[in-house]
Amino acid sequence: MPERDPIHLGTGEPIVLLHPFLCSQNVWRTVAEQLAETGRFEVFAPTMPGHNGGRRSGTWLLETSALVDDVERRMDEIGWETAHIVGNSLGGWVAFELERRGRARTVTGIAPAGGWPHHALSKYETVLKFLLGGPALVAARLIGPRIVDLPFVRRIATLPVSGPADGPSHPDLVALVEDATHCTAYVQLLIKTLRLPGLLELADIDVPTHLVLCEKDRVFPTPRGHRYFREHLPEHAKVTPLPAVGHIPMLEAPGIITELIADFVDANAEPERAAPPAG
């Protein structure tokens, strides 16, 4: 699939929005527009390498560091030394890694991945879930987006991403299927997850941090799916549970996610410098 331009909207405090594994910047479309419409935020949502519309990975061993490198390059290209970083699932993992590199003013992890040491049951459980979904991805690639119109397929497709049975809108679900079936990093990132540890230096984070937990998350079920974050994030981290939403809440409740991001960024943005007195 051809590379697509990132979502880049608005003016004000810079916010980077990072998508989950198998997805693309599309999952942030509504939230990005709502944030930009406030007039207070400049929003940038790229598609990461190996995902539908993202840059080519250029390497077989696609590690998290390569994803972080790509986001850093994109921030450099638009002149952002730092920004408020928001990530969902894999994007949350990348967000925490960007903080380690000094690129984050704040970090918001929405159902973030990477919450495990080198060997942990939660890591192997996560990889197994995605491997079990492999045959469904093959079928969807062969049949195309119309597969969601087949009996029972819609519910199967919404289980990993949604809390309610009806899940995302039909156009959003079709876009998810299109993204997932064109993610060339599927095998690469699962192998990377098996080979390497997750986030090991969470306690050293020194910027305002927000952990958002999704009550109906079936990828990282609460509470065990986020126990590692709760135990290792610094005490200053804010934790917000979101009832009745699944793993990708931007599609189910974009207004709630927009408000959550806006409130946290507003609370932690540096005050504007006072204008110099008239001479």
Beta strands, then each sheet from edge to edge (+ up, - down):
strand 1: 7-10
strand 2: 13-18
strand 3: 41-45
strand 4: 83-88
strand 5: 104-110
strand 6: 209-214
strand 7: 238-242
sheet 1: 1+ 3- 2- 4- 5- 6- 7-
end
